[in-house]
Amino acid sequence: MHPRRPTRQISVGDARTGIIKIGGGLPDKHGNPTTPAPVSVQTMTAGYTHEVEKCVAEINKLAAAGADIVRVAVPEKKDTEALREILPRVRVPIVADVHFHFQRALEAVEAGVHKIRLNPGNINDRRQVIDVIQACKARGLPIRVGVNEGSIIERRDKQKRMKELGQVFSEHKHGYLLAIMITKLEEYLDIFYEQDFYDVAISAKSMDAQVVIDAYTEISKRFDHPLHLGVTHAGPKETGTIRSVVALGALLANGIGDTVRISYANDPVYEVEDGLELLYVLGLRTRKGVDLIACPTCGRIQVDLFTLVQDVRKQLAAKVELPIKVAVMGCIVNGPGEAEGADVAVFAGDRRGIIYVQGEKVANVPEEQILDRLLAECLAFQDRVKRGEAKLGEKKVDIIPPDPIGELGSGFDKIAAGNVEKVHALTVGKA
């Protein structure tokens, strides 16, 4: 993991919703130092904004799933009018997505929205852009400039600049497209700078993961604004997950990116869940809830592991709030090792479950009792952590895997009965 790229910092939200900071590391406009904020997760509602009750319900559902910021579409005046009813009923910052009519941005600002997204490919009249900038400046609202591949258009007098940039990016497969993106950002941001407006975030999305990686990498070298990462038109969750995680994971690992939106042709709750998980595994956010790991299964499993894992996931998601690491393993080969690294673990043996808590064997139960006992041990462990009687990730013993072969082996009868030897960590390696 590379250090986070320092950027200007912007703020989204208010006292009622809470304020989400994006980016940081460079001094603010007053010269005061800023600390990079945690990478935030965004998503967008799938329903019509003017259907107030449905929109409020969807926003609240997305916020409950962990979304830091939610964007809504405002293609018509009835949508911006609905914002006046929606905003007081939600507790997460709201971004108005404006494409063709600059007036929608002005109406959204007046309604109290927390951020505006503008598309340079669709709103390019200088006077209109300035009107939006001045409205946001008066309210202290940031603006995201999004140069998505699908909406970029060529400008009349920029052919020479694009040709020059095309030569700069000639080593890239999509060098000409990168040239257009950089050109578009340069000319659009010039308007913002002339108005002394710097509360800007940038996005440069594409459906091609390679273009996304190249575009954000080059943009990060040229602009000091926070970057909103995303792969647009990523497709259904089944394929969009890979497309999004490949691009966003590569950028984040290289310190590029300050807020993310994973896009699926599916329920946006999945966008939030997967966006958070991406940040968790990269260590960019502190995990909330269980960190569940499970073996991929093979011919060695001795329980219905697929069903067990899903049941465990659902039960723990509803009842465990601490980032307890839980391992669900299907046999004795990988089971002991995973039990050793997890706070709570179970591995199977002859239709039974052997359960460990931080390396200490606590139960050996038949398959039908595994779920209930594992859940009980997780909840009991969580209570001990909350009381300060235990710490996450603190292992007390090392587990020695059973070996059915040789004179030092445990024997098949012990494995079948679930008897797995263990020794205290201080004695490991001593004969």
N, C-alpha and C positions, 0 to 999 in steps of 0.2 A: 504494500500500500504506500502510495506517495502522499506527501503532505497536501492538505487542501490548498488549492490556488486562492490567494488573497483577492478579494473583490471589494467593491463598494457594497454597503449593506442597505437593504430596503426593509421596510416594515409594512405588514399587511394586517389589517384588523383594527379593533378599537377596544375600549375598556370593557364593553359588554361581551364581545366574542373572544377577547384575549388577543394579544398581538403576536404574530408569527414573524420572526426576523428571517431574512433570506440573505445568504452570503455573509461577508465580513472579512476582516483582516486588514483592510485599508482604513486610514483615518476618515472620519465623517466630514461633512462640509464645514464643521467648526474646528477641525483639526484634532478632534478627540479620537483616541484609538478604539477600534472595535474588535470584538472576538468573533471568529467564524461561528455562525449559528449551526445547530444540527441540520443536516439535510432534511428538508420537509417533503411530505407526500401530498400530492394533489390528485384530484379526479374531477370528473365533470358529470353532471346529471344527464340522464338519458331521456327524460321526459320533457314535456313542454313547460316552459317557465310560467306561462300565463295560466296554467292549471294550478292554482295556488296551493290547494290542499295536497295534491299529489307531489308538487315540487317541495313543499316544506317537509313532507314525510320522507322523501328521498334524501334530501340534504341531511336530515337528522339521522337517517340510517347510515349514511356515509360517514358522518362525524363519529357515530358510535363505533364504526368499524376501524376508526383510527385516522381518518383523513384530517390533515392539518388545514387544508384550504379546499374549497369546492367552487368550481366554475359553472356558470349557467349561460345558456345561449339567449341572446336578446335580439332576434332578427326583426321583430316588429314592436311597435309602440306599446301594444298590449302587454308585451313581456316586460318592458321597463316599468310600466305602470304597476305590474304585479309585484315588482321588487319592494314597493312601499309596504305591502302586506307581508311579504316573505321575510324580509330582513329582521324585523323585531321578534320573529318566532324561531330563529335559528341561532346557534351558539358557535358558529365557525365562520371565519372570514369568507366573503363571497366575491368572486371575480366575475365581471360582466364580459362576455365574449362578443366582441363587436367586429363585424366584417365589412359590410357594404355601406352602411349608413352612419356617418359620424354623429348624426343627431342622436342615435341610440346611446352613444357613449356619454353625451352631455346629459341625457335623461337619466342614465344609470347613476352618474355622479350626483345629480340632484336628488335621486332617490336614496342615496346613502350607501352605495356599494363601496367595497373596500379596495378595489383594484380594477383596472381596465386592461383588456388585451386588444391590441390593434394589429391588423394585418396589412403590412406595407403594400402587398400585391393588390389589395382591394381599396384601401383608403390611402390615396396618394396625393390628393389635392393639398397643397401646402397650407392654404388658409384654414382648411378644415382641421388639419393635423394640429396647427397652432391653437385653434379654439379648444380642442380636446386637452392639449398640454396645459393651457392656462386654467381650464376648469379643474384639472387634477392638481395643479400647483396650488390653487387657492384652497383646496381641501386637504392638501398633504397626502395625496394618493399616488401610488406608483403605477407605472404602465409597463406592460410586457409587450415587446416588439417581437412578433413571430414571423420568421421568413421561411415558412414551410415550403417544401419542394413543389407541392401541388398548386400553389397560388402565386409563385414568383413570376413576374412579367419583365420583359426587357424594357429599359428606359431609352428614350429617343437619343440622348446625347452621351450615352455611357459605353458605347461600343469599344472605344479605344481603351478605357479603363478595364473593361472585362477581358479584352485581348491581352493586356499586360498581366492581369491576374491569372488568366488562363495559362500563361507561360510560367508564372510563379508556381502554379499548382500542376504543372505538366506531369509530375511524377505520380499524381493521383489518377486513378481510373476515371473518376468523375470530375476532373479538373475544371471543366467549363462550368459545371453546376456550382462548384465551390466559388468560382469567380463571381457568378451572379449573386450568390448569397452574400458574399463580402461586400460587393458593390451596393447591393440593396441596403444593407445595414449602415454602411458609411454615409450614404446620401440621406437616409431617413434619420439617423441619429444626429446628423448635422443640424437638422431643424430643432431637435431637442436641445442641443448645446447652445444654439443661438438664443434660445429662450431661457438659458441658464437652468435647465431641468436635467437632473441626473438620476432621479429615482426610477431607474429603468432596469428591467430584466430582459434577457435575450433568449430566444429559442430559434433553432434551425433544424426542424424535423424533416424526416424523410421516411419512407417505408423500407428503405434499404439500410440495413444495419451498418454496412461499410461506409455509406455516405454520412450517416449520423456520426460515426466515430471520427471520420476525417473532418467533417464540418465543425463540430464542436472543438476539436483539437486546434484547428486553425483559428477559430473565432476566439478561443481562450488566449491566444498569443497576441491578439490585436485589440481586444476590448477588456476593460476592467469591471464590467457589469456582471452581476450574478447570472448564472446560466440555468435556464429551465430545461431539463433534459426530457426527451421523449422520442419514441418511434411512432410516427403517425401511420394510420391505416395498418396497424400491426396484424390485423386479422382476428380470427376466433382465438379464444384462450388457449386451445390445444396447440396451436402453432405460434400464436403471438407471444406466448411466454418466452419461448426460446429467442425469438427475434428481438424482443425488448431487453431481456436480461443480458444477452451477448453484448449489445451496444452500450447499454447503460452501465453494466457491470465493468466493462473495460474502461469507460470514461471515469467512473467514480474511483476505481482502483488507482487511476493515474492522477487523482486529486482534482478532477474536472467535474463540476456540477454542484448546484446548491439547492435545487428542488427538483423533484421528479414526478412525472405522470406516466404511468404505464397505461397504454390504450388497448382495449379489447372490444370486439364486437360481442359484448356480453354484459352481464350485470356489472356495473362499475365497482361494486363491493369487492370483486376479485382484483380490480386494479389496485385498490387500497391495500388489500391483504398481501398481494405479491410485491407491491412497492415497499411495504414495511419489511417484509421478509428479506428482500434484497439488501436493504440497509442494515438489517440485523446481522446477516451473515458476513457483511463487509466490516462490521464493527463501527458503523457510522451512526447507529442509534442504539440506545439501551433497550434490550428486548423487554416487552411486556407480555407476561404469560409464558406458558410452557415452551421449552425448546425440545420438541419431540424428534427422536431419531429412531429408525427401525431398519432392520436388515432387508435386503431385496428379495429374500426367500430363495430356496433351492430345494433339492430333493432330500435335504436333511431335516426339514422342519417337521415338528411333531405335534403342532397345534394348528388351528385355522388362523394363521397370522394375519391375513388380509382383513378379515372381519374384526379381529382383536385390535389391530392398529387403528382402524376407523372408529371403533367404539371408544377406544382410549382417547383419541384426538377430540372427539365431540364432548366427552365427559370432562376432560381436563380443561378444555377451552372455556367451559361454562363455570368452572369452580376454582381454578387455580389462576392467581393473578401475578405471582412472582415468576421470574425466569428460571424455573426449576428445569434442569436437564433430565429428561426421562428417556430411557432406552427400552425398546420393546424388540426382543431378539427371538428368533425362532428355533435356535439349537444351541448346543454346548460349544460349538467351534468359535464363533465370534461373541457369543453371549457373555462369557466371563470378562473379556476385555472391555466390552461396552459397559457392563455393570460396574467395572472398576472406574470408568471415567464419568459416569453419570451420578446424579444425586439420588435418583430412584431408578431401578432397572428390574426387568423381568426377562428371563430366558427359559425356553421350554426344554422339557425332558420327559419323554414318554407320557404325553397328554397331561403334563403337569406344568406348573409355573413356579420357578424358583425366584424369589423376590429379594432384592438387596436395597438397602438404604445407605448411601455413601460407603459402599464396600462391605457393610455388615449384612449377613444373611438374616432375614427376619421372617421368612415364610416359605413353605413348600406346599402349594395347594393344587387341587385338581383343576383341570382346564376351565370348568364352568365357574370356578370361583376367582379366576385370575383378575378379571376386570374390577370386581368389587374390592378385592383386597389391595390391588395396585392403587386404585383411587383413594382408598382409606389411608394407605401409607403416604401418598403424595400430600393429602390434606393435613395429616399429622405432622409431616416434615415441614410443610409451609407454616403451620402454627408455631413450631419450634424456632424456625428462622425469625418469625415476627417477634417472638419473645426474647430473641437474642441467645437462644440455647444452641443454635446450629448456624453454620454459614454455608452459603451456596458454594459448590465446587470444592468443598473441603473433604478429602478422602481420608478415612481412618485406617483402612486395611488394603492390602493387595490380594487379589483373588487368583488362586492357582487353578487353571483349567483342569478338568478331570482327564486323565489319560488311561484308557481302558487296556493299553498294551504294555507289557513289561512288568518286572517285579515291583516297580515303583508306581504302577498304575492304580487308579481308583477301583477299576473293575466295573463290568457292565451292570452288576446288581446295584452298585452304589449310584451309578448314573441314572438308572431306571427309577430309583427311589428318590432321586433329587439330592443326594448327599454330595456336595462339592466342598472339597477342602479349602480352607483359607488360612493364611498366616498374617501376623501383624507386619506392617510395612518395615519395621525396624529389623526383622529377621530375614527378609527376602535377600537371597543371594548368599546366605550363610549356611554352610553344611555342618 
